[in-house]
Amino acid sequence: MTTPDTLIPTDSQAAPPFDPDKAEAFAGSLLATLNAGGLSLMISIGHRTHLFDVLADLHPATSQEVADATYLQERYVREWLNAMTVGRIVNYDPASQTYHLPTEHAAFLTRAAKADNIASIFQHIASLGLVEDAIVRCFLAGGGVPYAEFTRFHAVMAEDSGQTVVAALEDQILPIVPGLVDRLKAGIDVLDVGCGSGRALNKLAQLFPASRLVGYDISEDTIAIATNEAQAAGLTNVRFQVKDAAQIDEVERYDLITSFDAVHDQARPNEVLRKIYTALRPEGGVYLMQDIRASSQVQNNLDHPMAPFLYTISCMHCMTVSLAEGGMGLGTMWGREQAMEMLAEVGFQQVELKELPHDIVNDYYVIRKGVIRKGGA
């Protein structure tokens, strides 16, 4: 057992001498992180106000010209432009007092960039700040922060998934399962677990009118959005229902079950996977699971390009919403190893792991419980 005495270094365990150069370098990295944090908020604002989109189409312009083009207040626009300037995101010409967004930067900051639009992701920083006080209370008292307290997180997630999932469904995601597109065209039964606002499922309903689609989500608000959008589009082959994924009670009902970034934040993900296994048809049934590309071991994520951000998302959303329900609190970075282990525990034995070039954040698991027949799903 570890005692306080064992934590005191002995002569043979003496701490290395203080390295002033290393300390100064670390202080510099902290200042860089602080500046990046400030820029994160400004980039989020630039995305939400469409400033980046307008700047991309403007020749070098004054702050007043940018404000006029965006119908925003010049004083705020000017301060934002100055933040972008010192952040080396926007170029500034002091002689003409004009600002310009380089095309190389616009390629990752505008809605026209589609899946490459990184600016939309910066909205998470501000949205998570809204629950910081509640998270701190959890550090002190335990428990978690429920979904209801996240006022913007799920809207941001819907926009993010629109870029990475919905836009890539037809050309990149569905083709990773051989024969699946043809089966969807012919007509099969589909369930999306944790469907959120239903963007992916409504897209599938439009693409494949012969298939019958169902979406389950625990949030009444997102199910209402999904239902309204389906009705507005005149879709009659899709329906949405408020349901806890751990309470799915169907048996061998679906040919295709999907979950997009929806397993790791469940209260009882093991039970959700078990219910999915039961609901999937054994003959030709496919479970397509998108989830975070990471290792279950932190030391293996040191070179992950988005690891600090994803662990932050985990601590301040995915882990805590699970703990709020008395759940396992797996967190965003549960990783491939734990995912494979949990899939095997519920009975899935045939799992193929796929990566897509447009998506550096997620893995795609093609999972079956029935016999794989040559040339089809």
C-alpha positions as CSV (number, residue, x, y, z in Angstrom):
1,M,0.0,0.0,0.0
2,T,1.2,3.5,-0.8
3,T,1.7,5.7,2.3
4,P,2.7,9.3,2.5
5,D,6.2,8.3,3.6
6,T,6.7,6.4,0.3
7,L,6.0,9.5,-1.7
8,I,9.0,11.3,-0.1
9,P,12.1,10.7,-2.3
10,T,15.1,9.1,-0.6
11,D,18.7,10.1,-1.5
12,S,18.7,7.4,-4.2
13,Q,15.4,8.8,-5.6
14,A,16.4,12.4,-5.4
15,A,14.7,14.7,-7.9
16,P,16.9,15.8,-10.8
17,P,18.3,19.4,-10.5
18,F,16.2,22.3,-11.6
19,D,16.8,23.0,-15.3
20,P,16.1,26.7,-15.9
21,D,16.2,26.3,-19.7
22,K,13.6,23.6,-19.5
23,A,11.5,25.7,-17.2
24,E,11.7,28.7,-19.5
25,A,10.7,26.6,-22.5
26,F,7.7,25.2,-20.6
27,A,6.6,28.7,-19.6
28,G,6.8,29.7,-23.2
29,S,4.6,26.7,-24.2
30,L,2.1,27.7,-21.6
31,L,1.9,31.3,-23.0
32,A,1.4,29.8,-26.5
33,T,-1.4,27.6,-25.1
34,L,-3.0,30.7,-23.5
35,N,-2.9,32.6,-26.8
36,A,-4.2,29.6,-28.7
37,G,-7.1,29.5,-26.2
38,G,-8.0,33.1,-26.9
39,L,-7.8,32.5,-30.6
40,S,-10.0,29.5,-30.3
41,L,-12.8,31.7,-29.0
42,M,-12.2,34.3,-31.8
43,I,-12.2,31.5,-34.5
44,S,-15.5,30.2,-33.1
45,I,-17.0,33.7,-33.4
46,G,-15.6,34.1,-36.9
47,H,-17.4,30.9,-37.9
48,R,-20.7,31.7,-36.2
49,T,-20.8,35.2,-37.7
50,H,-19.8,34.1,-41.2
51,L,-16.8,36.5,-41.1
52,F,-14.5,33.9,-42.5
53,D,-16.9,33.1,-45.4
54,V,-17.2,36.7,-46.3
55,L,-13.5,37.5,-46.0
56,A,-12.7,34.7,-48.3
57,D,-14.6,36.4,-51.1
58,L,-13.3,40.0,-50.4
59,H,-10.3,41.7,-51.8
60,P,-8.2,43.4,-49.1
61,A,-10.8,45.5,-47.1
62,T,-11.0,47.9,-44.2
63,S,-12.8,46.9,-41.0
64,Q,-15.7,49.1,-42.1
65,E,-15.9,47.4,-45.4
66,V,-15.9,44.0,-43.7
67,A,-18.6,45.1,-41.3
68,D,-20.7,46.4,-44.1
69,A,-20.4,43.1,-46.0
70,T,-21.3,41.0,-43.0
71,Y,-24.0,43.4,-41.5
72,L,-22.0,43.4,-38.2
73,Q,-20.9,46.2,-35.9
74,E,-17.6,47.7,-37.1
75,R,-16.0,48.2,-33.6
76,Y,-16.4,44.5,-32.9
77,V,-15.3,43.5,-36.4
78,R,-12.2,45.6,-36.0
79,E,-11.2,44.0,-32.7
80,W,-11.8,40.6,-34.1
81,L,-9.7,41.3,-37.2
82,N,-6.9,42.6,-35.0
83,A,-7.0,39.3,-33.0
84,M,-6.9,37.4,-36.3
85,T,-3.9,39.6,-37.4
86,V,-1.7,39.1,-34.4
87,G,-2.7,35.4,-34.5
88,R,-1.3,35.2,-38.0
89,I,-4.6,34.1,-39.5
90,V,-5.4,37.3,-41.4
91,N,-2.9,39.5,-43.2
92,Y,-3.0,43.3,-42.5
93,D,-1.6,46.2,-44.6
94,P,-0.9,49.2,-42.3
95,A,-0.6,51.6,-45.2
96,S,-4.1,51.0,-46.5
97,Q,-5.5,49.7,-43.2
98,T,-6.9,46.7,-45.0
99,Y,-7.3,43.0,-44.0
100,H,-7.1,39.9,-46.1
101,L,-7.7,36.2,-45.5
102,P,-5.2,34.1,-47.5
103,T,-6.7,31.5,-49.7
104,E,-4.5,28.8,-48.0
105,H,-6.2,29.8,-44.6
106,A,-9.7,30.0,-46.1
107,A,-9.3,26.4,-47.2
108,F,-9.7,25.4,-43.5
109,L,-11.8,28.2,-42.1
110,T,-14.9,28.5,-44.4
111,R,-18.1,26.6,-45.0
112,A,-17.0,26.1,-48.6
113,A,-14.2,23.9,-47.3
114,K,-16.9,21.4,-46.2
115,A,-15.1,18.5,-44.3
116,D,-11.9,20.5,-44.1
117,N,-13.6,23.3,-42.2
118,I,-11.8,23.2,-38.9
119,A,-13.3,26.5,-37.7
120,S,-16.6,24.9,-36.9
121,I,-14.9,22.6,-34.3
122,F,-13.6,25.6,-32.4
123,Q,-17.2,26.2,-31.2
124,H,-16.7,23.4,-28.7
125,I,-14.3,25.4,-26.7
126,A,-16.9,28.1,-25.9
127,S,-19.7,25.6,-25.4
128,L,-17.7,23.6,-22.9
129,G,-16.8,26.8,-21.0
130,L,-20.5,27.1,-20.2
131,V,-20.4,24.0,-18.0
132,E,-17.0,24.6,-16.4
133,D,-18.5,25.5,-13.0
134,A,-20.6,22.3,-13.0
135,I,-17.5,20.2,-13.9
136,V,-15.5,21.7,-11.1
137,R,-18.3,20.7,-8.7
138,C,-18.0,17.2,-10.0
139,F,-14.3,17.2,-9.3
140,L,-15.1,18.0,-5.7
141,A,-18.2,15.9,-5.1
142,G,-18.3,13.3,-7.9
143,G,-21.2,12.5,-10.1
144,G,-21.7,14.1,-13.5
145,V,-23.3,16.9,-15.6
146,P,-26.4,15.7,-17.4
147,Y,-27.2,16.3,-21.1
148,A,-29.7,19.0,-20.3
149,E,-27.0,21.4,-19.0
150,F,-25.2,21.4,-22.4
151,T,-27.0,24.2,-24.1
152,R,-25.0,24.4,-27.3
153,F,-22.8,21.3,-27.4
154,H,-25.3,19.1,-29.3
155,A,-26.0,21.8,-31.9
156,V,-22.3,22.1,-32.5
157,M,-22.0,18.3,-32.7
158,A,-24.8,18.2,-35.3
159,E,-22.9,20.7,-37.5
160,D,-19.7,18.8,-37.1
161,S,-21.3,15.5,-38.0
162,G,-22.9,17.2,-41.0
163,Q,-19.4,17.8,-42.3
164,T,-17.7,14.5,-41.4
165,V,-20.6,12.0,-41.6
166,V,-23.6,13.2,-43.6
167,A,-21.6,14.7,-46.4
168,A,-19.5,11.6,-46.7
169,L,-22.3,9.0,-46.3
170,E,-23.0,8.2,-49.9
171,D,-19.5,8.3,-51.5
172,Q,-17.2,7.3,-48.6
173,I,-18.8,5.7,-45.6
174,L,-21.4,3.3,-47.0
175,P,-19.1,1.8,-49.7
176,I,-16.7,0.4,-47.0
177,V,-19.3,-2.4,-46.6
178,P,-19.4,-4.4,-49.8
179,G,-22.8,-4.7,-51.3
180,L,-24.5,-2.4,-48.8
181,V,-25.5,0.3,-51.2
182,D,-27.3,-2.2,-53.4
183,R,-29.1,-3.7,-50.5
184,L,-30.2,-0.2,-49.3
185,K,-31.5,0.5,-52.8
186,A,-33.5,-2.8,-52.9
187,G,-34.9,-2.0,-49.4
188,I,-33.8,-3.2,-45.9
189,D,-34.6,-2.4,-42.3
190,V,-32.2,0.2,-40.7
191,L,-31.8,1.5,-37.2
192,D,-29.6,4.4,-36.1
193,V,-28.7,4.3,-32.4
194,G,-28.2,7.7,-30.8
195,C,-29.4,9.4,-34.0
196,G,-29.3,13.0,-32.5
197,S,-31.1,15.4,-34.8
198,G,-31.4,12.8,-37.5
199,R,-29.3,14.3,-40.2
200,A,-27.6,11.1,-41.2
201,L,-30.8,9.0,-41.1
202,N,-32.8,11.6,-43.1
203,K,-30.1,11.6,-45.7
204,L,-30.3,7.9,-45.9
205,A,-34.1,8.1,-46.2
206,Q,-33.7,10.5,-49.1
207,L,-31.1,8.4,-50.9
208,F,-32.9,5.0,-50.4
209,P,-36.7,5.4,-50.5
210,A,-37.2,1.6,-50.6
211,S,-35.5,1.1,-47.2
212,R,-37.3,1.5,-43.9
213,L,-35.4,3.5,-41.3
214,V,-35.8,4.1,-37.5
215,G,-33.8,6.5,-35.3
216,Y,-33.6,6.3,-31.4
217,D,-32.2,9.0,-29.2
218,I,-32.6,9.8,-25.5
219,S,-33.1,13.6,-26.2
220,E,-36.7,14.8,-26.8
221,D,-35.4,18.0,-28.3
222,T,-33.2,16.4,-31.0
223,I,-35.9,13.8,-31.8
224,A,-38.3,16.7,-32.4
225,I,-35.8,18.3,-34.7
226,A,-35.3,15.1,-36.6
227,T,-39.0,14.5,-37.0
228,N,-39.7,18.0,-38.1
229,E,-37.0,17.9,-40.8
230,A,-38.2,14.5,-42.0
231,Q,-41.8,15.9,-42.3
232,A,-40.6,19.0,-44.0
233,A,-38.7,16.9,-46.6
234,G,-41.8,14.8,-47.2
235,L,-40.0,11.6,-46.0
236,T,-42.4,8.7,-45.3
237,N,-39.9,5.9,-44.9
238,V,-38.2,7.1,-41.7
239,R,-39.5,7.6,-38.1
240,F,-37.8,8.8,-34.9
241,Q,-38.5,7.8,-31.3
242,V,-37.3,8.9,-27.9
243,K,-35.7,5.8,-26.4
244,D,-32.7,4.9,-24.2
245,A,-30.4,2.8,-26.3
246,A,-30.0,0.4,-23.4
247,Q,-33.7,-0.2,-23.5
248,I,-33.9,-1.4,-27.2
249,D,-36.1,-4.5,-27.0
250,E,-36.3,-5.7,-30.6
251,V,-35.0,-9.2,-31.6
252,E,-33.3,-9.8,-35.0
253,R,-35.3,-6.9,-36.5
254,Y,-32.7,-5.0,-38.5
255,D,-30.4,-5.6,-41.5
256,L,-28.3,-2.6,-40.8
257,I,-27.7,-0.8,-37.5
258,T,-25.5,2.3,-37.3
259,S,-24.1,4.4,-34.5
260,F,-22.2,7.6,-35.2
261,D,-20.0,8.7,-32.3
262,A,-22.7,7.5,-29.9
263,V,-21.5,4.5,-27.9
264,H,-18.7,5.8,-25.6
265,D,-20.9,8.4,-23.8
266,Q,-23.7,6.0,-23.0
267,A,-24.4,5.2,-19.4
268,R,-24.2,1.5,-20.0
269,P,-22.4,1.0,-23.3
270,N,-21.9,-2.7,-22.7
271,E,-25.7,-3.1,-22.5
272,V,-26.2,-0.9,-25.6
273,L,-23.9,-3.1,-27.6
274,R,-25.7,-6.2,-26.3
275,K,-29.1,-4.8,-27.4
276,I,-27.6,-4.0,-30.8
277,Y,-26.4,-7.5,-31.1
278,T,-29.8,-8.9,-30.3
279,A,-31.6,-6.5,-32.6
280,L,-29.4,-7.3,-35.6
281,R,-30.4,-10.1,-38.0
282,P,-27.9,-12.9,-38.0
283,E,-28.1,-13.6,-41.8
284,G,-26.4,-10.7,-43.5
285,G,-26.8,-8.2,-40.6
286,V,-24.3,-5.5,-40.4
287,Y,-23.5,-3.1,-37.5
288,L,-21.6,0.0,-38.7
289,M,-20.1,1.8,-35.7
290,Q,-18.2,5.1,-36.0
291,D,-16.2,6.0,-33.0
292,I,-13.1,7.9,-31.9
293,R,-9.8,6.8,-33.4
294,A,-7.5,6.4,-30.4
295,S,-5.8,3.9,-28.1
296,S,-7.2,2.8,-24.7
297,Q,-3.7,3.5,-23.3
298,V,-2.8,7.1,-22.8
299,Q,0.9,6.5,-23.6
300,N,-0.1,5.4,-27.1
301,N,-1.9,8.7,-27.7
302,L,1.0,11.0,-27.1
303,D,1.4,11.6,-30.9
304,H,-2.3,11.7,-31.6
305,P,-2.9,15.1,-33.4
306,M,-6.0,15.9,-31.4
307,A,-5.5,14.0,-28.1
308,P,-5.5,17.0,-25.7
309,F,-8.7,18.3,-27.3
310,L,-10.4,14.9,-27.2
311,Y,-9.5,14.2,-23.6
312,T,-10.9,17.6,-22.8
313,I,-14.2,16.7,-24.6
314,S,-14.2,13.5,-22.7
315,C,-13.8,15.1,-19.3
316,M,-16.2,17.9,-19.9
317,H,-18.9,16.0,-21.9
318,C,-18.8,12.4,-22.8
319,M,-17.5,11.0,-19.5
320,T,-19.5,13.3,-17.3
321,V,-22.9,12.7,-19.0
322,S,-22.4,9.0,-18.5
323,L,-21.5,9.5,-14.9
324,A,-24.5,11.7,-14.4
325,E,-26.7,8.7,-15.2
326,G,-24.7,6.5,-12.8
327,G,-23.0,5.0,-15.8
328,M,-19.5,3.6,-16.6
329,G,-18.0,6.9,-17.7
330,L,-15.9,5.4,-20.5
331,G,-15.2,8.8,-22.0
332,T,-14.3,9.8,-25.5
333,M,-10.9,8.1,-25.5
334,W,-12.1,4.6,-24.6
335,G,-10.0,3.4,-27.5
336,R,-9.8,0.6,-30.0
337,E,-8.7,-2.0,-27.5
338,Q,-11.6,-1.5,-25.2
339,A,-14.0,-1.2,-28.1
340,M,-12.9,-4.5,-29.5
341,E,-13.0,-6.2,-26.1
342,M,-16.6,-5.0,-25.4
343,L,-17.8,-6.0,-28.9
344,A,-16.4,-9.5,-28.3
345,E,-18.0,-9.7,-24.9
346,V,-21.5,-9.3,-26.3
347,G,-21.0,-11.9,-29.0
348,F,-19.6,-10.0,-32.0
349,Q,-16.7,-12.0,-33.5
350,Q,-16.4,-10.6,-37.0
351,V,-15.0,-7.0,-36.8
352,E,-13.2,-5.1,-39.5
353,L,-11.6,-1.8,-38.6
354,K,-11.6,0.9,-41.4
355,E,-10.1,4.4,-41.7
356,L,-11.3,7.0,-44.1
357,P,-9.0,9.7,-45.5
358,H,-11.5,12.5,-45.0
359,D,-11.8,11.8,-41.3
360,I,-8.8,11.9,-39.0
361,V,-10.8,11.7,-35.8
362,N,-12.9,8.5,-36.2
363,D,-12.6,4.8,-36.9
364,Y,-15.3,2.8,-38.7
365,Y,-16.0,-0.6,-37.4
366,V,-17.8,-3.1,-39.8
367,I,-19.3,-5.7,-37.4
368,R,-21.3,-8.8,-38.2
369,K,-22.7,-11.7,-36.2
370,G,-23.9,-13.8,-39.1
371,V,-22.1,-15.7,-41.8
372,I,-20.2,-13.5,-44.3
373,R,-21.3,-14.5,-47.8
374,K,-18.9,-13.8,-50.6
375,G,-19.7,-10.7,-52.7
376,G,-22.3,-9.1,-50.4
377,A,-23.0,-7.6,-47.0
